[in-house]
């Protein structure tokens, strides 16, 4: 899967982001974040490999967030043009 979320570049970046964020979920603060989330969703035009668009996230928050944008007021569903 070239350029996808399973290539070597993504695997290395995922490890880097989890280490940078100390495995702490950027939404709830859980120290058990095991996934990396695209803050601005890829499905809405978010950058795939930009570390500034990536953050550690726990499974619970990742399931709730889906392809929405998280704000301090909750989740926003962005309309695709």
C-alpha positions, -999 to +999 in steps of 0.1 A: +000+000+000+022+028-013+016+061+005-009+045+029-011+040+066+009+008+066+040+018+047+074+021+064+072+059+065+039+058+084+051+032+109+082+053+117+062+085+120+036+068+142+063+057+166+078+092+166+044+109+174+036+084+202+070+091+218+067+129+213+033+129+229+044+105+257+015+081+247-009+108+262-043+112+244-046+148+232-084+148+238-088+132+273-053+131+286-053+093+291-017+080+294-027+049+274-028+064+239-018+037+215-029+052+182-021+083+162-048+106+149-050+131+121-062+162+139-077+176+107-091+144+092-076+131+060-111+127+046-115+164+049-081+173+033-058+169+063-022+162+056-011+125+058+025+128+070+026+163+086+036+159+123+017+190+132-015+173+120-008+142+141-013+135+178-015+105+201-050+094+209-066+066+230-089+040+214-120+054+232-115+090+219-105+077+184-137+058+181-158+088+192-139+112+170-141+093+137-136+118+109-146+148+129-125+177+141-121+179+179-124+213+196-125+222+232-163+224+228-166+189+214-165+173+179-173+192+147-185+173+117-169+191+087-187+192+054-169+179+023-171+201-007 
